[in-house]
């Protein structure tokens, strides 16, 4: 099993007390050292703008990079969500976070290796031409397009168990029947999208969770409204937006999953992949803002991924 990361992902600074901070990736890397099975750490490469343009217009990316300050921080959103910020070290962290996904695709297809991308900034809130929710490039969307473009992979399922709806991923693939996007998320909650009547061309499956939902509530909904549609789709590959902020300790939401639940969530996805997708799975770090919860949950996630 392979984990992609890079020191550049630790250099992006969002300001004091910002929940999306370098310690998230540091805690994951420390957890990996404690895992008693073989994980190969690899450095995420810089993605090319040509690859990014599979999803995002070059003008959009160039505008983001031209906004990067020489000192201090600059927000890219209007109030009240002015927490998606650029710092002087943003460019390479953004490019490597996306580059990890493309390198993961190559390892998946050429070496039959499952991969976890331990990178930041995350990606699932980034729309075609809009940065938001700490995200600038939609890492998982670019990887999906790259998988379809470079390899003979026609049908891709994206499963998103972050507690926040991946509005960007949904927007990008809303009218693309070759990609199914299935998300469990607290609703209502930022970003306000993800109602169950948002169905695209029959390829969007939103499973909403009420504030206070527990593990039993989650798995009942996850099996019926996420796993069943994915099984019916019979994907050629599965990509995971792995957010760990549905954990009961997380400060940004109100769902009460336990750390061990992320093993069962991941294992159920792997089971589908082994049945329909030749076991092909890549996972991307999205949210998860309590370091203890993230550290514990990632161990369960990786254990399920490697099996």
N, C-alpha and C positions, 0 to 999 in steps of 0.2 A: 504494500500500500504506500501511496505517495502523498505527502503534504507539501503544498507550495506556499511559500511566504517570502518576505524580503525585509531587510532592515529599513528600506525606504518607507515601508508601511508604518513604521514606528515614528517616523519623523513628522508626519502630519499632525499639526497642533490646532485644536479647535477652541482653545481658550480654557481658563481655569473653570473647574466644576462642570465641564461639558461631558455628557454621558458617553459620547463616542470618542474614546481616548486610547492612546497607545497601549495602556495596561491591559486592554482586552486581548490583544494579540499576544502580549507577553505572558498572560496567564495561560493561554492555550499552549504556547510553546513549553512552558514549565510543566503543564499537565502531560504533554507528550513524553517528556523525559521520565515520567512516572509509569508510563504504560509498558507492560511486559511483553509486547509483541513488536515485531519489526516494522518500523515506519521510516521511510526514506524521506528526509527533508531536502527539498530542492528550491533553488532561488527562482522566483518569478521573473520572467523577462519583461522588458518594456514592450507594450503592444504598439503596432504601427497604426498611424491614422487611417490607413487604407482598411485595416481590419475593423477599427472602430466605426468606420463609415458604413459597414454592413447594417448598422442600426441607426447611428446618429449622424446628422449632416455635419460635414467638415466645418461649416461656418459656426455651428453651435460649439464644437470642441475648441476651435480657435478663439472664440469669444471668451470661453472659460479660461483658457490659458493666458490670454491677453489681460485678464482681470487679476491674475495672481499678483499680490503685492510684493514689493521688495522688502518691506518690513511690516510687522503687525498683521492684522486680520481684516478680511473684507467679506461681508456676507453677500450671498447671491439671491436671497429671498426678501420679500417684503415682510413687514410685521404682520401677524404675530409670530411667524415661523422663521425668524431671521437667525436660524441656528445651523444653516448649511454654509460653512465658511471656508475661505481659502487662506492659506498661509504661504510663506515663501517656499516651503518644501512640498507644496501640494502636487506639482506636476508629475513627478516620478512616482509618488504613491498612487495616484490615480491611474497612471499608465501601467504600473506593475500589478495593481489589483485586477485590471482587465486582462493583462498579459498572462496572469496565472491561469485563467480559465482556458485560454487558447492552448497553452502548454499542456494543461490537463486533458484537453480533447485529444491532442496528439498522443499522449501517453495511454489514454483509454483505448484509442483505436489502433495504435501501432504495437503496444505492449500489453494490452488487455489488463491494465492496471486501474483500479478505482482510485479516485483522488479527492482530497479535501483541500480547498483553497482557504488558508488562514490569512486573509488579507483585509485591509481597510484602506480607503473608505468602502463601505458596502455599496450595493447597486440597485436594489429592487424598487426603490422609489423614483429613480431617474427615468423620465419619460423621453420620447424621441428627441425633443428639443427643450427640455426643462429639467434643471437640477433642483432637487428638494430632498427633505428628509435625510440629510447627511450624505446624499448620493449625487454623483456627477455623471458617471458612465454606468449603464446597466450591464454589469459584468456577465450575468447569467444569460441575458438576451444576446449579447455579442457572441458568447460561446455557442449558443444554440444556432445562430445564423452561420457561424464558422463550421460547426459540425455538419450542417446541411450543405454548405457550399463546397467544402473540401472533401468530404466523405459521402458515401452513398447511404446517408441516414435521412430518411424522408419524414418520419413521424417522431416528434419529440414531446415528452411530457415534462412540464415544470411543476414541481410540487413545492409549495411555499408554506412552511409551518411557523414562520415568524408571526408574532402576535399582532403586528401591523400589516395591513393589506399592502401587497406589492402593486400599487397603482401603476407604476412605470412599466412593469412587465406586462400587466394586463393591457395597458394602452398600446404597447408596441405590437402585441400579437392579437388584438381584439378581433381583427378580420382575417386572421391567418389560420385556416383549418388544419394546417400541417403541424401546428403547435397547440397542445392543450395546456392551459394554465389552471391549476387547482390550488386554492388557498384557504387555509383555516386562519381566522383572525378575530380578535375582539371587535365587536361592532355595537354601537358607534365608538370610534376611536380614530385618532390621526391615521391616515390622511382624509378620512371621511368617505372613501370609496369602498367598494367591495360588497355592495348589497347583493342579495341572492338573485335578483332579477337582472343583474348585469351578466349576460350570457354570451356575448360576442356572436359568432356564427355557430353556436352550439359547442364551442371549444373552451368556454370559460365556466369554471365551477367554483363559486364562492360559498364557503361554509362558515356562517357567522356564529360567534360564541358570545354569550352574554357575560357581562362583568360578574366575576365571582365563580365562573365555571371551574369545575374540578376535573381530575383525571378521567373519571367515569363519564362525565358529560363530553369531554373532548373525544375520547375514543369512540363513543357511540356515533358522534357526528363525523369523525374522520373516516371511519370505515364506510359509512353509508354515502357520504357526499363527496369524498375525495378518492378513496381507494377504488370503489366500484366504477366510477366513470373512467379512471385510469386503466383499469382492467379491460373495460369495454373498448377503449381506444387502441389497446395493444401497441404501445410505443416501441420504437426501435432503440430508444435511449431515454434515460430519465436524468434530469438535472434537479438538484435540490437547493432551494433558497432556505438555508438552515439558520433560522433565527432562534435564539434561546431565551427570548424575553417573554414567553408564555409561562416561564418559571414563576413559582409563588414568591420568590425573593426579588423579582425584578421590580425596579422602581417606576418604570414607565407604563405599566399596564396592570391589569387586575384579573389575570387568569392564574390558576393555582396548580400547574403541573409540578411534578417532582423530577429531580434530576434523572432518576432511573426510567422515567417515561420516555425519554429521548432515545433510549435503546429500543423500546418497543415500536415507537414511531418509525425509526429508521429501518428496523428489521422488517416491518411490514412493507416498506417501499422496496427493500432489497428482494423480498419474496416475489413481488410483481416483476422486478427487473430480471430475475432469474427465469421467470416463466416466459416473458414476452420479449425481453430486450438483450438477451445473451449476457445478462448480468451487468450491463453497462450503466454505471452511475458516477456522476460527479457532484460533489457538494460544495456550496459556496457559503462562507460566513456572511450573515446579514446582521441581525440585531442580537442583543444579549448584553445587559449593562450592569448586572451584579456580578462581580468577579468570582465570588465563591460559587454561585450558581452556574456561571459559564464554565469554570474549571471542572466542576463535577459533571455537568451535562455533556461536555465535549468528549470526555472519556467514554461515556456510554454511546455517544454517536459514532465515534471512531471504532469502537469495538464491534458495533453492528455493521458498519461499513466494510470492515475487513473480512467479515465472515462470509 
